[in-house]
Amino acid sequence: MVLQGEWAQLVDKTLRLSKMIDKRIWQSELMRAPRFEKKTIYKHIHHVPKLELDVHVSPITRLTLKIELAIATDFQWNDKIHGIAK
């Protein structure tokens, strides 16, 4: 969604946040916050869209492939953050 909107700054921030979550290396004072703030941070991290893709490709003929793609979401939808359209 961010890439299609051509919002370079948001793409950069989203990529940095994704790397921090993936590597569990925080580039800010974010995780040094008091306990009550960490719960809020944890809640908001689960609003970051995450997709799980499962692909199976098998040949049918020399020129034809059968592609099965399963997409599963793994985040909490929030109308205030993501908008009302799903």
Residue pairs with C-beta under 8 A, 6 or more apart in sequence:
1 49
2 10
2 11
2 14
3 11
14 48
16 27
17 48
18 48
19 25
20 26
20 27
21 45
21 48
30 41
31 38
31 41
33 41
46 75
46 76
47 75
47 76
47 78
47 81
47 82
48 75
49 73
49 75
49 82
50 73
50 74
50 75
51 71
51 72
51 73
51 74
52 71
52 72
52 73
52 74
53 69
53 70
53 71
54 69
54 70
54 72
55 67
55 68
55 69
55 70
56 67
56 68
57 65
57 66
57 67
57 68
58 65
58 66
59 65
59 66
60 66
77 86
